């Protein structure tokens, strides 16, 4: 059973998501919260598999709540998915950097929403290649002072990666799925997934989203126009 926590200050949004989730035999909504502080307390107490967290909320916003969840080793199995009204608003990159496994727009189709919850619950990356490319396209347009990567990759942990793992991470940062990485490197999808998972372990990245962020910030991948 997938245990889900809903954290959003809009009751109508929470009730709509809950209505969808309650129809599924393999999903249980364990609680709801109206702000980040209440949501954080419920995460600590209930340890849900997935926490669906709105970005903008009173008292404590979703990004700060996510940052605190990601910083607590005891909550490592809680997968935070950010909810946003827009596909690529100004907060998305900060949310991913804070430790979110991915994000969903609130007008997502019901079937896509349910699929996303299941993907997040099993620990897979909740950044479809198309969304990853959008993230990259937005990030690479930032002026240089807004980027935190030095371009050298030194001190980032990248030296711990094998050459194959670095190649796989670089391709993931360009928005390729595991199947596409496998095709590019002429390996099996299972091997591609292994390379990505080992890289996440070595770099202490919670998920693929964090890996993409790190690839750009470390300089493994150079943004266009840099």
Secondary structure, DSSP 4 states (H G I P E B T S, - for coil): -EEEEEE-S-HHHHHHHHHHHHT-TTEEEEEEESSHHHHHHHHHHH--SEEEEESS-SSS-HHHHHHHHHH-GGGTT-EEEEEESSTT-TTHHHHHHHT-SEEEETT--HHHHHHHHHHHHTT--B--HHHHHHHHHHHTTS-GGG----SS-TTTTGGGS-HHHHHHHHHHHTT--HHHHHHHHTS-HHHHHHHHHHHHHHHT-SSHHHHHHHHHHHTSSPPTT-
